[in-house]
Amino acid sequence: MTKRFNLLDEPWIPVRFDSGEMREVGLLELFARTGEIATLVETSPPNLIAVYRLLLAVTHRALLRSNGSWKDRDRAEWYRNGLPVEAIHDYLEHWRERFWVFHPEYPFMQVAALADSEETRGKAKPWTQIALDSANGNAPVLFDHSVDSLPPSIGAAQAIRNLLGFLQFTPGGLVKVIRSADKAGAIANTAAIVPLGTTLHRTLCLALHPWSRSVEDDLPTWECSPPDMSMLAAEPRLATGPNDRYTRLSRAVLFITEGETDEVRSIRFAAGLALADDANAPDPMASYRIGTNGPVRLTFTEGRVIWRDLSSLMPDPAGKDAMPAAVLAWAANLEALLGEADSQVPIHIAGLASDQAKLLRWRSERFVLPTALLLDPDAGLELRQQLRNADEFYYRLRGIASDMVAETMPDSSSKDTRSRARAIVDGSPCAASYFSTAERALPDLMAQIAEGTFDAADAMWRTVLATAAESAWRATWRSLGQSAAALRAEAVSQWKLQRLLRELRGDAAAETNTKHAARSTPAEELQP
């Protein structure tokens, strides 16, 4: 294989400039113009997060090479005036030989040894094996109709972005080459978090992992010796630090090109440099909630909007409820040092959810968090409590709605009937209506909590939740139709709803005569 497509020069990272122009750039141009680039515009959430992690590893190693060490005040200087471009370019040129996508010895983020290994040299898999949005094997994708036997070819730029996303997010499971199964990627089944600045150089400063003596030996893949087959067969090993995690070869891949072109149709594939779990060194971009059996990573759950778990991003000094992503603390510390503790930090939450080896869904969402919420434990605790209230009142509403649905069925008090009623409610517009209504007030809630007006925030949020409960109730009732049984069921369950609304609003305006609602006869209930 001849050397082709160097990532320093060739355009492969999609970006949007301040001017609105969108195009792909190489690494040298990207770092030369980080002050003009607003953001990355990669459309695949796993690939997007993986490219950010690559850029952070490059930045960290380049600064270490030029500065030796740095502190937050240096980050603040780079945030204000830009990253040291010459130092980063000098680093990239020093390692230029390792950034060729096609190379006989050092193909970027690939394993050249697969070309000569008896286990892999005669075997090829379609490139869709490493594309998390493509159908391959027994993992069909709704809008992808390719087949393993004849995938279309793709260019080197798309191939390398797919590879980066795959290596970071691949779930653990069967591999069958070198060993039967392999560990998951560094952020598999994770909603990864990146704080965003107004330009790319500010984003990199906000998310940059700090210098310490322990990270001097934390090497990215391109600074390490190329792995051989014995290294791929070795036991899982712990990450040496963020640079290792951000670039770990969790699977061994080698692109197979069509002649001397940059088109990739197939790959060689095997187990990789497995990443061992380390409970004492969580991924910097992963947040955790504390479950009954220990920390649980923030991920994307079916039917659950991610803002319901924003409390996992808030500081928790006691460590009883949450372990926020380290990048949030680094961003908040920088904002505080800049004297911008009253500012707001946009965050990007993106990634892929999986269940063992099955890919379930991916998402990409943005929120704007007041910096005070990331710095003040009391503010974080208050937001955590208000989000918990939203969940608690929803589950109470869900129970009342389930009672209403059960009333439309024969033997409404039986266990099976109530179980079926809950399933119907879960498939109804109840949750979507409730949480979409509440979400509109979320920025106001966070702003009031950040300002320290906790009582006003509580009163406002309770009013919003009452409105959301009424909206969800109406949506659920309408989904039952207008039969006599549905009308009667709504009427006999109405008093429970009113009791919940009264508790939410805390005033007499929501009160109804619950005795009257409970004693009305079916004939009276159905009067127009």
VEXDREN-2710 file (C-alpha; in Angstrom, 1 decimal):
% VEXDREN-2710
k/r/px/py/pz
1/MET/0.0/0.0/0.0
2/THR/1.4/3.4/-0.9
3/LYS/1.1/6.5/1.3
4/ARG/-2.1/8.4/0.4
5/PHE/-4.5/10.8/2.0
6/ASN/-2.8/12.6/4.8
7/LEU/-5.2/14.0/7.4
8/LEU/-3.0/17.1/8.0
9/ASP/-3.6/18.3/4.4
10/GLU/-6.7/16.6/2.9
11/PRO/-10.1/18.0/3.8
12/TRP/-12.1/15.5/6.0
13/ILE/-13.5/17.4/9.0
14/PRO/-16.8/19.1/8.3
15/VAL/-17.0/22.6/9.9
16/ARG/-19.0/25.7/9.8
17/PHE/-17.2/29.1/9.8
18/ASP/-18.5/32.3/11.4
19/SER/-19.4/33.5/7.9
20/GLY/-21.8/30.6/7.5
21/GLU/-19.7/28.7/5.0
22/MET/-19.7/24.9/5.6
23/ARG/-17.0/22.7/4.1
24/GLU/-14.4/20.0/5.1
25/VAL/-10.9/21.0/6.2
26/GLY/-7.7/19.2/7.1
27/LEU/-6.0/19.4/10.5
28/LEU/-3.5/22.1/9.6
29/GLU/-6.2/24.4/8.3
30/LEU/-8.5/23.6/11.1
31/PHE/-6.0/24.6/13.8
32/ALA/-4.9/27.6/11.9
33/ARG/-8.5/28.9/11.8
34/THR/-10.1/27.7/15.1
35/GLY/-10.9/31.3/15.9
36/GLU/-13.0/31.5/12.7
37/ILE/-14.7/28.1/12.9
38/ALA/-17.9/28.2/14.9
39/THR/-18.4/24.5/15.3
40/LEU/-18.1/21.0/13.8
41/VAL/-21.0/20.0/11.6
42/GLU/-20.6/16.2/11.4
43/THR/-24.1/14.8/11.3
44/SER/-23.4/11.4/12.9
45/PRO/-23.5/11.9/16.7
46/PRO/-20.9/9.2/17.5
47/ASN/-18.6/10.5/14.8
48/LEU/-19.0/14.1/16.0
49/ILE/-18.0/13.2/19.6
50/ALA/-15.1/11.1/18.3
51/VAL/-13.7/13.9/16.2
52/TYR/-13.9/16.3/19.2
53/ARG/-12.0/13.8/21.3
54/LEU/-9.3/13.5/18.6
55/LEU/-8.9/17.2/18.4
56/LEU/-8.6/17.4/22.2
57/ALA/-5.9/14.7/22.2
58/VAL/-3.9/16.6/19.5
59/THR/-4.3/19.9/21.4
60/HIS/-3.2/18.4/24.7
61/ARG/-0.1/16.6/23.4
62/ALA/0.9/19.6/21.3
63/LEU/0.7/22.0/24.4
64/LEU/2.6/19.4/26.5
65/ARG/5.3/19.2/23.8
66/SER/5.7/23.0/23.6
67/ASN/4.9/24.2/27.1
68/GLY/5.8/21.2/29.3
69/SER/3.0/22.1/31.7
70/TRP/0.2/24.6/32.0
71/LYS/-2.4/25.8/34.5
72/ASP/-6.0/27.2/34.2
73/ARG/-4.6/30.7/33.8
74/ASP/-2.9/29.6/30.6
75/ARG/-6.2/28.0/29.4
76/ALA/-7.8/31.4/30.1
77/GLU/-5.2/33.2/28.0
78/TRP/-5.7/30.7/25.1
79/TYR/-9.5/31.1/25.5
80/ARG/-9.2/34.9/25.1
81/ASN/-6.5/35.1/22.5
82/GLY/-6.5/31.8/20.6
83/LEU/-4.5/28.5/20.8
84/PRO/-0.8/28.6/20.0
85/VAL/-1.1/27.6/16.3
86/GLU/2.6/27.3/15.6
87/ALA/3.1/24.8/18.5
88/ILE/0.2/22.7/17.3
89/HIS/1.4/22.8/13.7
90/ASP/4.9/21.8/14.8
91/TYR/3.4/18.9/16.7
92/LEU/1.4/17.7/13.8
93/GLU/4.3/18.0/11.4
94/HIS/6.5/16.0/13.8
95/TRP/4.0/13.2/13.6
96/ARG/3.0/13.6/10.0
97/GLU/4.1/10.1/9.1
98/ARG/1.4/8.7/11.4
99/PHE/-1.5/10.7/9.9
100/TRP/-1.6/8.9/6.5
101/VAL/-4.9/7.0/6.1
102/PHE/-3.3/4.6/3.7
103/HIS/0.2/3.6/4.7
104/PRO/2.2/0.3/4.6
105/GLU/3.3/0.6/8.2
106/TYR/1.4/3.3/10.0
107/PRO/-2.2/3.6/8.6
108/PHE/-4.0/6.2/10.8
109/MET/-6.0/4.5/13.7
110/GLN/-5.6/1.2/11.9
111/VAL/-3.6/-2.0/12.4
112/ALA/-1.2/-2.7/9.5
113/ALA/-0.4/-6.2/10.9
114/LEU/-3.8/-7.4/9.8
115/ALA/-2.6/-7.5/6.2
116/ASP/0.0/-10.2/6.9
117/SER/-1.7/-12.2/9.7
118/GLU/-2.9/-15.7/8.7
119/GLU/-6.1/-15.0/10.6
120/THR/-7.1/-11.9/8.7
121/ARG/-5.2/-11.5/5.4
122/GLY/-7.6/-13.7/3.4
123/LYS/-10.7/-12.3/5.0
124/ALA/-12.6/-9.2/4.3
125/LYS/-15.7/-7.6/5.8
126/PRO/-17.8/-4.8/4.3
127/TRP/-16.9/-1.3/5.5
128/THR/-20.4/-1.1/6.9
129/GLN/-19.0/-3.1/9.8
130/ILE/-17.6/0.1/11.2
131/ALA/-20.5/2.4/10.2
132/LEU/-22.9/2.7/13.2
133/ASP/-25.7/4.0/10.9
134/SER/-25.4/1.2/8.3
135/ALA/-27.1/-2.2/8.1
136/ASN/-24.6/-5.0/8.7
137/GLY/-24.9/-8.5/9.9
138/ASN/-28.1/-8.9/11.9
139/ALA/-28.4/-5.2/12.7
140/PRO/-30.8/-3.6/10.2
141/VAL/-31.2/0.1/10.0
142/LEU/-34.5/1.7/9.0
143/PHE/-33.2/4.0/6.2
144/ASP/-30.2/2.0/5.0
145/HIS/-30.8/-0.7/2.4
146/SER/-27.2/-1.9/1.8
147/VAL/-26.3/-5.6/2.0
148/ASP/-23.1/-7.1/3.3
149/SER/-22.3/-8.8/0.0
150/LEU/-22.2/-5.6/-2.1
151/PRO/-21.8/-2.4/-0.1
152/PRO/-21.2/0.9/-2.0
153/SER/-17.7/2.3/-1.7
154/ILE/-16.9/5.4/0.3
155/GLY/-14.2/8.0/0.3
156/ALA/-11.3/8.1/2.8
157/ALA/-12.8/11.2/4.6
158/GLN/-16.1/9.4/5.4
159/ALA/-14.3/6.2/6.2
160/ILE/-12.0/7.7/8.8
161/ARG/-14.8/9.6/10.5
162/ASN/-16.8/6.4/10.6
163/LEU/-13.8/4.5/12.1
164/LEU/-13.3/7.1/14.8
165/GLY/-16.9/7.0/15.9
166/PHE/-17.0/3.2/15.8
167/LEU/-13.8/2.8/17.9
168/GLN/-15.3/5.0/20.6
169/PHE/-18.9/3.8/20.7
170/THR/-18.7/0.1/19.6
171/PRO/-20.6/-2.1/22.1
172/GLY/-18.9/-5.1/23.5
173/GLY/-19.7/-8.4/21.9
174/LEU/-18.7/-11.1/19.5
175/VAL/-15.6/-10.6/17.3
176/LYS/-14.5/-14.2/16.5
177/VAL/-11.1/-13.1/15.2
178/ILE/-8.1/-13.4/17.7
179/ARG/-10.6/-13.9/20.5
180/SER/-14.3/-14.7/20.5
181/ALA/-15.5/-11.5/22.1
182/ASP/-14.1/-8.1/22.9
183/LYS/-14.7/-5.2/25.4
184/ALA/-16.8/-2.1/24.5
185/GLY/-15.4/1.2/23.3
186/ALA/-14.5/3.9/25.8
187/ILE/-18.0/5.6/25.6
188/ALA/-20.2/2.8/24.4
189/ASN/-23.8/3.3/25.5
190/THR/-23.1/6.8/26.7
191/ALA/-24.6/10.3/26.2
192/ALA/-21.3/12.1/25.9
193/ILE/-21.0/15.7/26.9
194/VAL/-19.0/18.5/25.3
195/PRO/-19.2/22.1/26.5
196/LEU/-19.3/24.6/23.6
197/GLY/-17.7/27.9/23.1
198/THR/-18.6/30.6/20.6
199/THR/-15.7/29.4/18.4
200/LEU/-13.9/26.1/18.0
201/HIS/-10.8/27.3/19.9
202/ARG/-12.9/28.2/22.9
203/THR/-14.7/24.9/22.8
204/LEU/-11.3/23.1/22.9
205/CYS/-10.2/25.3/25.8
206/LEU/-13.4/24.6/27.8
207/ALA/-13.1/20.8/27.3
208/LEU/-9.3/20.5/27.5
209/HIS/-8.2/18.0/30.2
210/PRO/-5.7/19.7/32.6
211/TRP/-2.0/19.0/32.8
212/SER/-0.6/16.9/35.6
213/ARG/2.5/14.8/36.0
214/SER/0.4/11.7/35.7
215/VAL/-0.6/12.4/32.1
216/GLU/2.9/12.9/30.7
217/ASP/2.9/9.3/29.7
218/ASP/-0.7/9.3/28.5
219/LEU/-0.1/8.8/24.8
220/PRO/-2.6/8.8/21.9
221/THR/-2.5/5.9/19.5
222/TRP/-0.4/7.6/16.8
223/GLU/2.5/8.1/19.3
224/CYS/2.5/4.5/20.3
225/SER/4.2/1.6/18.6
226/PRO/2.0/-0.1/16.0
227/PRO/0.2/-3.0/17.6
228/ASP/1.1/-6.5/16.5
229/MET/-1.1/-9.6/16.7
230/SER/0.3/-10.5/20.2
231/MET/-0.8/-7.1/21.5
232/LEU/-4.3/-7.6/20.1
233/ALA/-4.5/-11.0/21.9
234/ALA/-3.4/-9.6/25.3
235/GLU/-5.6/-9.0/28.3
236/PRO/-7.6/-5.7/28.6
237/ARG/-5.6/-2.9/30.0
238/LEU/-6.5/0.3/31.8
239/ALA/-6.3/3.6/30.1
240/THR/-3.3/5.7/30.9
241/GLY/-5.4/8.9/30.7
242/PRO/-7.8/10.8/28.5
243/ASN/-5.5/10.8/25.5
244/ASP/-5.5/7.0/25.5
245/ARG/-9.3/6.8/26.1
246/TYR/-10.0/9.3/23.3
247/THR/-8.0/7.3/20.7
248/ARG/-8.0/3.7/21.9
249/LEU/-8.0/1.1/19.2
250/SER/-10.9/-0.9/20.7
251/ARG/-11.1/-2.9/17.5
252/ALA/-8.4/-3.7/14.9
253/VAL/-9.3/-2.4/11.5
254/LEU/-7.5/-2.1/8.2
255/PHE/-9.0/-0.4/5.1
256/ILE/-8.9/-2.3/1.8
257/THR/-8.9/0.1/-1.2
258/GLU/-9.9/-0.4/-4.7
259/GLY/-6.6/-0.3/-6.5
260/GLU/-4.7/3.0/-6.0
261/THR/-7.8/5.0/-5.3
262/ASP/-9.0/6.4/-2.0
263/GLU/-12.2/4.5/-2.2
264/VAL/-12.9/1.9/0.6
265/ARG/-15.3/-1.0/0.0
266/SER/-14.1/-3.5/2.5
267/ILE/-11.9/-3.9/5.6
268/ARG/-9.9/-6.4/7.6
269/PHE/-11.3/-6.7/11.1
270/ALA/-10.3/-8.2/14.4
271/ALA/-10.3/-7.8/18.2
272/GLY/-8.5/-4.7/19.4
273/LEU/-6.6/-3.3/22.3
274/ALA/-9.3/-4.0/24.9
275/LEU/-10.0/-1.2/27.4
276/ALA/-10.4/-2.5/31.0
277/ASP/-13.0/-0.9/33.2
278/ASP/-11.7/1.4/36.0
279/ALA/-14.3/2.7/38.4
280/ASN/-11.8/5.2/39.8
281/ALA/-11.2/6.8/36.4
282/PRO/-14.5/7.5/34.6
283/ASP/-14.5/8.9/31.1
284/PRO/-14.2/12.7/31.2
285/MET/-17.3/13.1/29.0
286/ALA/-19.6/10.7/30.8
287/SER/-21.9/11.6/33.6
288/TYR/-23.3/9.1/36.1
289/ARG/-26.3/8.9/38.4
290/ILE/-26.0/6.9/41.5
291/GLY/-28.2/3.8/41.3
292/THR/-28.9/1.1/43.9
293/ASN/-26.0/-1.0/42.6
294/GLY/-23.5/1.9/42.0
295/PRO/-22.9/4.5/39.3
296/VAL/-25.0/4.3/36.1
297/ARG/-23.9/6.1/33.0
298/LEU/-26.1/8.7/31.5
299/THR/-27.4/7.3/28.2
300/PHE/-30.4/7.7/25.8
301/THR/-33.4/5.8/27.0
302/GLU/-36.4/5.0/24.8
303/GLY/-39.3/7.4/25.5
304/ARG/-37.2/9.5/28.0
305/VAL/-36.1/13.0/27.1
306/ILE/-32.5/13.7/28.2
307/TRP/-33.3/16.9/30.1
308/ARG/-35.0/14.7/32.8
309/ASP/-31.5/13.6/33.7
310/LEU/-29.8/17.0/33.7
311/SER/-29.4/16.6/37.4
312/SER/-26.6/14.1/36.6
313/LEU/-24.6/17.1/35.3
314/MET/-24.9/19.1/38.5
315/PRO/-22.2/19.1/41.2
316/ASP/-22.9/16.7/44.1
317/PRO/-20.1/17.0/46.7
318/ALA/-21.6/14.2/48.8
319/GLY/-21.6/11.9/45.7
320/LYS/-25.0/10.4/46.7
321/ASP/-27.0/11.3/43.6
322/ALA/-24.6/12.0/40.7
323/MET/-21.1/12.1/39.3
324/PRO/-21.0/14.8/36.7
325/ALA/-18.7/14.6/33.7
326/ALA/-15.3/16.0/34.4
327/VAL/-15.4/18.3/31.3
328/LEU/-18.2/20.2/32.9
329/ALA/-16.0/21.0/35.9
330/TRP/-13.1/22.0/33.7
331/ALA/-15.5/24.4/31.7
332/ALA/-17.0/25.8/34.9
333/ASN/-13.6/26.5/36.4
334/LEU/-12.5/28.3/33.3
335/GLU/-15.6/30.4/33.2
336/ALA/-15.1/31.3/36.9
337/LEU/-11.4/32.3/36.3
338/LEU/-12.5/34.5/33.4
339/GLY/-14.9/36.3/35.7
340/GLU/-17.9/34.9/33.9
341/ALA/-19.6/32.9/36.7
342/ASP/-22.9/34.6/35.7
343/SER/-22.6/33.5/32.1
344/GLN/-24.1/30.5/30.4
345/VAL/-22.4/27.4/28.9
346/PRO/-24.0/25.7/25.9
347/ILE/-23.4/21.9/26.1
348/HIS/-23.8/19.3/23.4
349/ILE/-25.0/15.9/24.5
350/ALA/-24.6/13.2/21.8
351/GLY/-23.9/9.6/21.4
352/LEU/-25.3/6.1/20.9
353/ALA/-27.3/3.8/23.1
354/SER/-26.9/0.1/22.9
355/ASP/-28.0/-3.1/24.7
356/GLN/-25.0/-5.5/24.7
357/ALA/-24.2/-5.8/21.0
358/LYS/-27.5/-4.4/19.7
359/LEU/-27.5/-0.8/18.6
360/LEU/-30.7/0.9/19.7
361/ARG/-30.7/4.7/19.0
362/TRP/-28.6/7.8/18.8
363/ARG/-29.3/11.4/19.6
364/SER/-27.7/14.8/19.5
365/GLU/-29.1/17.5/21.7
366/ARG/-28.0/21.0/23.0
367/PHE/-28.8/22.8/26.2
368/VAL/-27.7/26.0/27.7
369/LEU/-26.7/25.8/31.4
370/PRO/-26.1/28.8/33.6
371/THR/-22.5/28.5/34.9
372/ALA/-23.8/29.0/38.4
373/LEU/-25.5/25.6/38.2
374/LEU/-22.1/24.0/37.5
375/LEU/-20.3/25.9/40.3
376/ASP/-22.8/26.1/43.1
377/PRO/-23.7/22.8/44.8
378/ASP/-26.8/24.3/46.4
379/ALA/-28.1/25.4/43.0
380/GLY/-27.4/22.0/41.6
381/LEU/-29.2/20.4/44.5
382/GLU/-32.2/22.6/43.9
383/LEU/-32.4/21.7/40.2
384/ARG/-32.0/18.1/41.1
385/GLN/-35.0/18.3/43.4
386/GLN/-37.2/20.1/41.0
387/LEU/-36.5/17.6/38.2
388/ARG/-37.2/14.8/40.7
389/ASN/-40.5/16.5/41.5
390/ALA/-41.4/16.5/37.8
391/ASP/-40.8/12.8/37.6
392/GLU/-42.6/12.1/40.8
393/PHE/-45.7/14.0/39.8
394/TYR/-45.7/12.3/36.4
395/TYR/-45.7/8.9/37.9
396/ARG/-48.6/9.8/40.1
397/LEU/-50.4/11.2/37.1
398/ARG/-49.6/8.0/35.2
399/GLY/-51.2/6.0/38.0
400/ILE/-54.4/8.1/37.9
401/ALA/-54.5/7.8/34.1
402/SER/-54.1/4.0/34.4
403/ASP/-57.0/3.9/36.8
404/MET/-59.1/5.8/34.3
405/VAL/-58.2/3.4/31.5
406/ALA/-58.9/0.4/33.7
407/GLU/-62.4/1.8/34.4
408/THR/-63.2/1.3/30.7
409/MET/-62.4/-2.4/30.9
410/PRO/-64.3/-5.4/32.4
411/ASP/-63.1/-6.4/35.8
412/SER/-61.3/-3.1/36.3
413/SER/-59.9/-4.0/39.7
414/SER/-58.0/-7.1/38.6
415/LYS/-54.2/-7.2/38.5
416/ASP/-54.1/-8.1/34.8
417/THR/-56.5/-5.4/33.8
418/ARG/-54.5/-2.7/35.6
419/SER/-51.3/-4.0/34.0
420/ARG/-52.9/-3.7/30.6
421/ALA/-54.1/-0.2/31.5
422/ARG/-50.6/0.9/32.4
423/ALA/-49.3/-0.4/29.1
424/ILE/-52.0/1.5/27.2
425/VAL/-51.1/4.7/29.1
426/ASP/-47.4/4.2/28.3
427/GLY/-48.3/3.9/24.7
428/SER/-50.5/7.0/24.8
429/PRO/-49.5/10.7/24.4
430/CYS/-49.5/11.1/28.2
431/ALA/-45.7/11.2/28.8
432/ALA/-45.0/13.1/25.6
433/SER/-47.6/15.8/26.4
434/TYR/-46.5/16.2/30.0
435/PHE/-42.8/16.5/29.5
436/SER/-43.0/18.6/26.3
437/THR/-45.1/21.1/28.2
438/ALA/-42.8/21.2/31.1
439/GLU/-39.7/21.5/28.9
440/ARG/-40.8/24.9/27.6
441/ALA/-40.3/26.3/31.1
442/LEU/-36.9/24.6/31.8
443/PRO/-34.7/27.6/30.8
444/ASP/-36.7/29.8/33.1
445/LEU/-36.4/27.3/35.9
446/MET/-32.6/27.0/35.6
447/ALA/-32.3/30.8/35.3
448/GLN/-34.2/31.4/38.5
449/ILE/-32.3/28.7/40.4
450/ALA/-29.0/30.2/39.2
451/GLU/-30.1/33.6/40.5
452/GLY/-30.8/32.0/43.9
453/THR/-34.5/32.7/43.9
454/PHE/-35.4/29.2/44.9
455/ASP/-38.9/29.9/46.2
456/ALA/-39.9/31.7/43.0
457/ALA/-38.5/28.9/41.0
458/ASP/-40.5/26.3/43.0
459/ALA/-43.7/28.2/42.6
460/MET/-43.3/28.7/38.9
461/TRP/-42.3/25.1/38.3
462/ARG/-45.3/23.7/40.2
463/THR/-47.6/25.9/38.2
464/VAL/-46.0/24.6/35.0
465/LEU/-46.3/21.0/36.2
466/ALA/-49.9/21.5/36.9
467/THR/-50.5/22.8/33.4
468/ALA/-48.5/19.9/32.0
469/ALA/-50.6/17.4/34.0
470/GLU/-53.8/18.8/32.7
471/SER/-52.5/18.7/29.1
472/ALA/-51.4/15.1/29.5
473/TRP/-54.7/14.1/31.1
474/ARG/-56.7/15.6/28.2
475/ALA/-54.4/13.9/25.6
476/THR/-54.8/10.5/27.4
477/TRP/-58.6/10.9/27.7
478/ARG/-59.0/11.8/24.0
479/SER/-57.0/8.8/23.0
480/LEU/-59.8/6.6/24.6
481/GLY/-62.5/7.9/22.4
482/GLN/-65.9/9.3/23.3
483/SER/-67.7/6.1/24.3
484/ALA/-70.0/6.0/27.3
485/ALA/-67.4/3.9/29.1
486/ALA/-64.7/6.4/28.4
487/LEU/-66.8/9.4/29.5
488/ARG/-67.8/7.6/32.7
489/ALA/-64.2/6.5/33.4
490/GLU/-62.9/10.1/33.1
491/ALA/-65.6/11.4/35.4
492/VAL/-65.1/8.9/38.2
493/SER/-61.3/9.5/38.0
494/GLN/-61.5/13.3/37.8
495/TRP/-61.4/13.8/41.6
496/LYS/-57.9/12.1/41.8
497/LEU/-56.6/14.5/39.2
498/GLN/-58.0/17.5/41.0
499/ARG/-56.3/16.4/44.2
500/LEU/-53.0/16.2/42.4
501/LEU/-53.5/19.6/40.8
502/ARG/-54.4/21.1/44.2
503/GLU/-51.2/19.7/45.7
504/LEU/-49.2/21.1/42.8
505/ARG/-50.7/24.6/42.8
506/GLY/-51.1/24.8/46.5
507/ASP/-54.2/27.1/46.3
508/ALA/-57.9/26.9/46.5
509/ALA/-58.4/27.7/42.8
510/ALA/-57.7/24.1/41.9
511/GLU/-60.1/22.6/44.4
512/THR/-63.2/20.8/43.4
513/ASN/-65.8/19.1/45.4
514/THR/-64.2/15.6/45.5
515/LYS/-67.2/14.1/47.3
516/HIS/-69.5/15.3/44.5
517/ALA/-67.1/13.9/41.8
518/ALA/-67.0/10.6/43.6
519/ARG/-70.7/10.1/44.3
520/SER/-72.1/11.2/40.8
521/THR/-74.1/8.5/39.1
522/PRO/-73.3/7.3/35.6
523/ALA/-76.4/9.0/34.3
524/GLU/-75.4/12.3/35.8
525/GLU/-71.9/12.0/34.5
526/LEU/-73.0/11.6/30.9
527/GLN/-75.3/14.6/30.9
528/PRO/-74.2/17.0/28.1
END
